[in-house]
Amino acid sequence: MREGKVKCLSAAGFHHMAYVEWGDAANPKVLVCVHGLSRCSRDFDFLAQAMAADYRVVCPDVVGRGRSDWLRNKSLYAVPQYCSDMTTLLAKLGAETVDWVGTSMGGLIGMALASQPETPIRRLVLNDVGPVITGASLERIGTYLGAAPRFEGIEQAEAFVRFVSASFGNFDDAQWRHLTVHVTRVAADGKVEFAYDPGIAQAFREMQAATGGKDVELWPLYDGIACPTLLLRGATSDLLTHEAALEMGRRGPRARLVEVPGVGHAPMLMDAGQVAPVREFLLT
């Protein structure tokens, strides 16, 4: 694994977006993997290792998360800024086309880019996200997003992650620790805190207020996608309903649906059974 950064621009000035990459840096086949709302690039360590023999795998920390800078203007934490940053990243990589795996927010960014004329996205994997985001799931996320809890140690932080992320499914102790250590950091006073800007909650709550707590529907965006698309859905997901997933198979790019049993929002692509359909889709 290698670490890098790219300088991006917002209306409030320049900022750095960090990323990790796996595989041969000279490989023209590039796979970009983008995480969920309050997660980070290291969620994809297992998928990246499984794909590194075939791709240059690049996993960014979306601005405001992980090792990336925090935005000065918190209202810019939204898909348009994320798309701009990703375009800058692709330019640095020298990638004319890429394949894309996006979990939740990362899938929304992928949808927005894939729907554009002359998109660089060749194949798209949407991980438990689509053009309908339920109001109930947004309410659930809003209960903890931006709360900025602090912990006495990594064990307390992991207990919190296990609680708020129970819908990810069943993991062993090493996997839960992996899902914790990379989204936290040790502060100057020795306390453990989450490695994301609490300010991302501002734009999230502005969006909630604009929708009045109702479902968010983005069908025109989805219908504009023409590239082959794979849709993974946690079988008990509260963010992407089964009905919406079926409709995604009937319109737009007519996504191929794979439902993951025993998982809600969202499959974390940390075991062979979840990686297999992604690998098959991307390499055939």
C-alpha positions in Angstrom: 0.0 0.0 0.0 1.2 3.5 -0.8 -0.1 6.9 0.4 -0.5 10.0 -1.6 -2.2 13.4 -1.6 -3.7 15.7 -4.3 -4.4 19.4 -4.0 -8.0 20.3 -4.8 -9.9 23.6 -5.0 -13.2 24.7 -3.4 -14.9 28.1 -3.3 -13.1 28.6 0.0 -9.6 27.9 -1.3 -7.3 24.9 -1.7 -7.3 21.7 0.3 -5.6 18.3 0.2 -7.3 15.1 -0.4 -5.4 12.0 0.8 -5.6 8.6 -0.8 -4.1 5.1 -0.5 -3.3 2.9 -3.5 -2.5 -0.7 -4.2 -1.1 -2.6 -7.1 1.2 -1.5 -10.0 1.3 2.3 -10.3 1.9 1.9 -14.0 -1.2 -0.3 -14.6 -3.5 1.7 -16.9 -6.5 -0.2 -15.4 -7.6 1.9 -12.5 -10.2 1.1 -9.9 -11.4 3.9 -7.6 -13.1 2.9 -4.3 -15.0 5.6 -2.4 -16.3 5.2 1.2 -19.5 6.2 3.0 -20.5 9.4 4.8 -18.3 9.1 8.0 -16.0 6.3 7.0 -12.6 6.3 5.2 -10.4 4.9 2.5 -9.2 1.9 4.6 -12.6 0.3 4.5 -11.5 -1.1 1.2 -8.2 -2.7 2.3 -9.6 -6.2 1.8 -11.2 -5.5 -1.6 -8.1 -3.6 -2.8 -5.8 -6.5 -1.9 -8.1 -8.9 -3.8 -8.1 -6.6 -6.9 -4.4 -5.4 -6.8 -3.1 -8.0 -9.2 -5.5 -6.7 -11.9 -5.9 -3.0 -11.1 -4.2 0.0 -9.8 -6.6 0.4 -6.9 -7.0 4.0 -5.5 -9.0 4.7 -2.4 -9.4 8.3 -1.4 -10.3 9.9 1.9 -13.2 12.2 0.9 -12.4 15.7 2.1 -13.2 16.1 5.7 -12.4 12.5 6.5 -9.4 10.4 7.4 -6.1 12.1 6.5 -7.7 14.7 4.2 -8.0 18.3 5.1 -11.2 19.8 6.5 -13.1 22.4 4.5 -13.3 25.9 5.7 -16.9 26.4 4.5 -18.9 23.5 5.9 -21.8 23.9 3.5 -19.5 22.7 0.7 -19.6 19.1 2.1 -21.8 17.9 -0.7 -21.6 15.8 -3.9 -20.7 18.7 -6.3 -17.5 19.4 -4.3 -16.7 15.7 -4.0 -17.1 15.3 -7.7 -14.7 18.2 -8.4 -12.2 16.6 -6.0 -12.4 13.2 -7.7 -11.9 14.8 -11.1 -8.8 16.4 -9.8 -7.6 13.0 -8.5 -8.2 11.3 -11.8 -6.2 14.0 -13.6 -3.3 13.4 -11.2 -3.5 9.7 -11.8 -3.5 10.2 -15.6 -6.6 8.0 -15.9 -8.8 8.5 -18.9 -11.2 5.8 -17.8 -11.7 4.1 -14.4 -14.0 1.5 -12.8 -15.7 2.7 -9.7 -16.9 1.1 -6.4 -18.8 3.4 -4.2 -20.3 2.6 -0.8 -23.3 4.8 0.2 -22.0 8.4 -0.3 -19.2 7.0 -2.5 -21.9 5.5 -4.7 -23.8 8.8 -5.0 -20.5 10.4 -6.1 -20.1 7.6 -8.6 -23.7 8.1 -9.9 -23.2 11.8 -10.3 -20.0 11.3 -12.3 -21.3 8.3 -14.4 -24.4 10.3 -15.5 -22.3 13.0 -17.1 -21.6 13.1 -20.9 -18.2 11.6 -21.7 -17.9 10.2 -18.2 -14.6 8.5 -17.3 -16.4 5.7 -15.5 -16.4 2.5 -17.5 -18.1 0.2 -15.0 -19.9 1.2 -11.8 -20.5 -0.7 -8.6 -23.1 0.8 -6.3 -22.8 -0.6 -2.8 -26.2 -0.2 -0.9 -27.2 3.1 -2.5 -29.3 4.2 -5.3 -31.6 7.0 -6.5 -34.0 6.7 -3.5 -32.6 7.3 -0.1 -35.2 6.7 2.6 -36.0 9.4 5.1 -35.9 6.8 7.9 -32.2 6.1 7.2 -31.4 9.8 7.1 -33.0 10.2 10.5 -31.0 7.3 11.9 -27.7 8.7 10.5 -28.6 12.1 11.9 -28.7 10.8 15.4 -25.0 10.3 15.6 -23.4 12.3 12.7 -21.4 15.2 14.0 -21.9 14.3 17.6 -18.1 14.1 18.0 -17.9 11.7 20.9 -14.6 11.2 22.7 -13.3 8.0 24.3 -10.8 7.0 27.0 -9.3 4.4 24.7 -9.6 2.4 21.5 -11.7 -0.3 23.3 -14.4 2.3 24.1 -14.3 3.6 20.6 -14.7 0.1 19.2 -17.7 -0.6 21.4 -19.3 2.6 20.0 -18.5 1.6 16.4 -19.9 -1.9 17.0 -23.1 -0.3 18.2 -23.7 2.4 15.5 -22.5 0.1 12.8 -24.2 -3.1 13.8 -26.0 -3.2 10.4 -22.6 -3.8 8.7 -23.0 -7.5 9.7 -21.1 -10.0 11.7 -17.3 -9.6 12.0 -14.6 -11.1 14.1 -12.7 -9.1 16.6 -9.8 -8.2 14.2 -12.2 -6.9 11.6 -14.1 -4.7 14.1 -10.8 -3.3 15.3 -9.8 -2.6 11.7 -13.2 -0.8 11.2 -12.4 1.3 14.3 -8.7 2.2 14.2 -8.8 3.8 10.7 -11.7 6.1 11.5 -10.3 7.3 14.8 -7.2 9.1 16.0 -5.6 9.9 19.3 -5.9 13.6 20.3 -3.3 15.7 22.0 -4.8 15.0 25.4 -4.7 11.2 24.8 -8.4 10.8 24.2 -9.6 8.9 21.1 -11.9 10.7 18.7 -13.3 10.2 15.2 -11.1 11.4 12.3 -13.8 13.3 10.5 -14.9 17.0 10.6 -18.1 17.3 12.7 -19.0 20.0 10.2 -20.1 17.5 7.7 -23.3 17.3 9.7 -24.1 20.9 8.7 -24.6 20.1 5.0 -26.3 16.8 6.0 -28.9 18.6 8.1 -29.4 21.3 5.5 -30.3 18.6 3.1 -32.6 17.0 5.6 -34.4 20.3 6.2 -34.8 20.8 2.5 -36.5 17.4 2.1 -38.7 17.8 5.1 -37.6 14.4 6.4 -39.0 12.7 3.3 -37.2 10.2 1.0 -34.6 11.7 -1.4 -35.2 10.8 -5.0 -32.6 11.1 -7.7 -34.1 9.1 -10.6 -33.0 11.6 -13.3 -29.4 11.2 -12.2 -29.7 7.4 -12.3 -31.5 7.3 -15.6 -28.6 9.2 -17.1 -26.1 6.4 -16.5 -25.3 4.2 -19.4 -22.3 2.2 -18.2 -22.7 -1.4 -16.9 -23.8 -1.2 -13.3 -23.7 -3.7 -10.4 -25.9 -3.0 -7.4 -25.1 -4.6 -4.0 -27.8 -4.4 -1.4 -27.7 -5.5 2.2 -30.8 -7.6 2.5 -32.1 -5.7 5.6 -30.9 -2.2 4.4 -32.9 0.7 5.7 -31.3 3.1 3.2 -32.0 1.3 -0.1 -35.3 -0.6 -0.2 -35.8 -3.9 -2.0 -38.5 -2.2 -4.2 -36.1 0.6 -5.2 -33.4 -1.9 -6.0 -35.7 -3.9 -8.3 -36.7 -0.7 -10.1 -33.0 0.1 -10.6 -32.9 -3.2 -12.6 -35.7 -2.0 -14.9 -34.6 1.5 -15.8 -31.5 3.5 -16.5 -28.4 1.2 -16.7 -30.6 -1.7 -15.5 -28.3 -2.6 -12.7 -27.6 -6.2 -11.9 -28.7 -6.8 -8.4 -26.9 -8.9 -5.8 -28.5 -9.0 -2.3 -26.3 -9.8 0.7 -28.0 -11.8 3.4 -27.6 -10.9 7.1 -26.4 -7.4 6.3 -28.1 -4.0 6.5 -26.5 -0.7 5.5 -23.9 -1.5 4.1 -21.9 -4.5 3.0 -18.3 -3.8 3.9 -16.7 -6.0 1.2 -14.4 -7.6 3.8 -15.1 -11.3 3.1 -14.7 -13.4 0.0 -18.4 -13.9 -0.5 -19.0 -10.2 -0.9 -15.8 -9.5 -2.9 -16.6 -12.3 -5.4 -19.6 -10.7 -7.3 -17.7 -7.4 -7.5 -14.6 -9.1 -8.9 -16.6 -11.1 -11.4 -18.5 -8.0 -12.6 -15.4 -5.9 -13.0 -13.2 -8.5 -14.7 -15.8 -10.0 -17.2 
